[in-house]
């Protein structure tokens, strides 16, 4: 090796020969970068789906095969004061569909439904093609609601993919239109719309349950095992203060009276003056909640509390009470009744007329109430003065809601004295320039019957849950003392005189002391009082010695026989009272001390249940301790065996022959019933039931009948009735 050759310490012994540099490939770089970014996006999206939004996507997936089905609660029942069921429920079948599961099979499903229910195929196709507001197909649509089980069985729903079957309760009103306006009705979803159904909807409706259904590959819904079934909580039951027997009687007699007197409408309300409990509340025309399609919407209006009227002479309870309460007028104070026409001077030399129905010269104050003299009341109002008259009306509850537990009550209208015109004081004294509801009037008379104490009226006694525990209960509530017992006694004496000597003689029932007042008022038509349009009223209570029932009957514009309350509404009141006394057995007979006491009879007197609905007749008999058997399949009792008044032992059977049956229409011989002692009207009604022809001689009470009671004659035979005025007849008293 040469000496001058030097090898560097840090250099390799030899180095490879350097080639030319490769050029930069940008396209390949961008491809690699794009692939990397894509995988990053995928990774981020997976993290978002699997971690961040996992719950939302799990819920979306669950909706593909799971569905929440509502289990409807059963609405609570309503019972009368004697635990007779008025409203309950029946179970019906509803069909729904899941359009997404049905998909291409919609035509087959629509065809099946069309064949069973008779609606066009297009009707069901349109339902299954329903689109939500977001543009998605709905997963639940109703196909048919509340179908009777026997009809539902005709649809083989188990073979229809995507069809859901749901049992739904439907409201059942046991007595059709009896108390229909009072109890109200529900909509298709069982929510209260009117009456008690609306007022107590919170208690009645209960709480729906639910179940989660999972669908298998064939679209069949089965309960999910992963979710608990939430059972529905049924609604609570209402026990009403209504007496079903009283309600039925009031409605039947009100309907007959409206037809007889050709009135536009009518109403009746009955209450217990000692407690304020409503015993019956009737409107005609009313409604049948089982058949709402045939009624006008106004039929749902409970006119007893939603409508107000100028009461007319029934308002004289206020004028008389104010006079007695402040010791301003004694019952025997005499007034000049002006021969029936009173010219009241007005400023400017003008005058207005106040007229009475009957012409009288001199009347005591009590006689003026008995004869319903507007003239005397107008003169008395000048003695009483505006402040006292207004305060007395206010104390009775006029111009103030009664607070009854029903929806839609109005307050009426009672102007304050500073709003009165120069004529208001006198016209108010006989019931004009004031608007009052029928319930306010009935409550005012109940206060007099209750010794001067005004009670709050109510309809629902209590609400009970499934364990029969009371969760809501109402007790009699005193509102205020309106008048002293002494004033109440004076007013009662005057009202009893109205029935015995005054404008309501047609109300008298032998042996029963009744107190009451007639009322007739003109109605305002087109802003002014018109002839030929009236409101006719009678309100009374009985028995006077221990009042149990207050009843108001009011008719809108009667056009036959008369328009006066004493000749239209009063006879309806009498018919109601007489049937209650004779059929319920709740008013014991108590003959006068001057009469010879009859020996006590064993057994229970059979009540008169003829002309009643068979279900109500059975309840009345059951309440008296009897059993009942029906003959035939009609709805109304036309005969009963044994006859009313016969005495049986508790547990004996009373046979009820129903309208339209062979037994009721038999042409065989019949037995003449005993109608002696009955009013002519009641005797005729009784004989017509047995298809007898009637001839009448005289008027008043039946004293003789030919053929005699108990004779066997052919149906259609003529029965001659000999009648005499009531004053000539001495009948057994209750």
Steps between C-alpha positions, in 0.01 A plus 500: 500500500643843416625707801340822387149350489291616795164346589263725702417361842122547473442410137405156386744319302285520198157678414236397253466703196204759531218468233276779373213618751139370445237768418208581763165317421222740620210293370601199703542716806152646464351154457667384818388811682140456378491137611633599839238774537222260392601248764515779758146609407378141520662464839348826626156400365527161667588667826204735460258216424636248747578737788359851470163434330463137593181553703323678215587231250401225738161670541466529121579134458258412776220682322548273203372202692343640819181699553333640810131404522273695736282292733197722562368537852139409574300810588331508841130423542219723625240381751189661643449557872366144537801344321314437175752510215416783258820505293757225454714360218496226240814360338528540124772419246705750301729434204818689413768442241872555448522615134876440485461135598203451271685661207393330176223307675287812554258404224424163658449657845272771358293240316451294818389803701268614222323164489442495878411865569341601169713808436677559167838337448643845427405617850740254664771550236500873568544436870795267446669751271492773765815712505627695801591868486866402467427293189540159665241226487309466824561183698156498666165584340148418615300282262178452704410613852272334754358207308267251668683173576267290283579723201870510579518120492407508132834662423776241521751755621754235605560427129537867405863602517548835674148524648476571874200402716425711810221457755343837582231586756190685380263700719167327563205713617258247647178702478557680169355852530415479873733759659681525166554876514613478862761225464622629161708297257857426385682519169644206306810504722286475816565859609216690666325751275198621701313459828649298782723319250674833442485642853649190662713382208815516713356243739319285244755456223771308688851467355589305187760223511731377226685199366800483263437270206782344293445391143638180358600443140136451396390828656312334787499702822596327822557648849864582561665309782749784552244755613251473788130529417353816654147411606230766460349655811123500466296809580316569823125455552250779566206456735240761419230657714251426219216256573449295184128449572442873555701585189300262283166626631599864453611443141192300403253751642693795360493347153125430525434854617701660222316293241163579658558876527699520175795676662833556327700354788488435871703412806458368851736499795442328833710533815507422869460834681676380814823394325506661156525159330363499146249212477403543134595735220311470172516686169275455199599473227793309643744255348586131495879469545482157335369660178647847465469512123126571510518802734563868454802627693271728705348188656822461699440835673383460858247784499445473876834674552601644162188703415355793691145634488293780641329292769172686531285436805718225650733789591237625745675280754751786526241776535299311761810401699636856502165631628476241779868493594511874571157510667378743235179325398285255695326210321163656576580853378245595235581654161281642229547271197345765274257262333780334308644810325739748664606824331847596625580869438827582322685833448357721230141410570542151356405175672546128462262216574550209738241228454392193694361183348194521725306805610505568875405803704657449843753228585705426807872460437477121539201489266702705250769230501236228470326673208832616349410869493763709322323819607529428871867393463574826319342699781682293761835569331458872572480413870795261485733731307775424249785416741300245702353338189842476335669355810223245543536388138877479541468297819279249322779454248373689197778645288750253653592149373367230730834316484348174378753243379395515135663681208359809334309664785418867442445757773189669361456872535398709801558871453624708789267777622719769344433336162123500541264708293194675638289186444742229617391492866139415415566269204766311697246433775306270267794348315604721209827684428691205646646186342511184710586138428246229585740359758525837678121510526477143632779565752321811629180303568709225658632761744145584613417128526815460712397758757683789334839329446643499146698188406747454215355261241717208385471190281800280586496353849841329485773363279636154585803312370536131409531412870170686567684760706352850475759734347256790466183554696249780526298584808201734537636854506318798649541816293319742727186560704273692265203566727399415853296185568204724579516664157543159335188381682297801379616444141421129522151582624451736204630243251274232642214747451600530133429127462190483718329828413694678231647467151622137532193304603579238238803400706298372798542134592259359757676452830832661405577857604671680214634856491603674182474792263400550139681727259434630150724748324514647154812431300704767329478461121707729277580731790149542636231304680282320248156354526471125456842408637516404868689309765265304729622372837397330818729433795389329819597270785338221700398381752468839666536365854839345416614604151690224319480611138511834322407483132500765227328444166552759228363502146615707206215652305202264555242557227211263582239520779669804660831675542461559877728310735207401719329323210804345327805448721295448818318186371837353398629564852193326640546197273864470606421538870208258486703227331786541744264478796315199361790303356799540725346435842726759660216720625318323782126550532390697803119549525357801678439471872127546439489186288458160652831318507496193279644179641859444392528278196773241464731486201635761258286696256589427137609823324354608168768445232277505194618715205859490629794346316535139608852547638391790720183319608712207612725729702202658677356161590839381619530807720168407666618146564318324214626284218379550145434279200437630149257365244604580144790701365376859474653805667201645691283347772131510406362271771611356828379207707396553773348845455654806671402532865476129566701390800766232468774365716863590443652280231169434319494523120327772299442408134549774243321476164692692236379712212450322170488148644227249432397520863463876476299481180284204593138527398379283786286625788656749742429624850376856552749685723388714792538869411264643761659785695743574217510827312329481164831534319664218691193276466497547121871425476448182704208374291668579169782265595247212495346615170165602650277765346401778742189712544506778756221672691598799712851613591745476787547170682350163401228401752336220302588272210286271286572205476615469859864426588592132472244420229635289212435661161646492150777742405355799319192507722370839607552610861278783620652733759287718725699792643436774753699811591775443754325707764216245509727200539645369824797278418749319717797723573866418490 
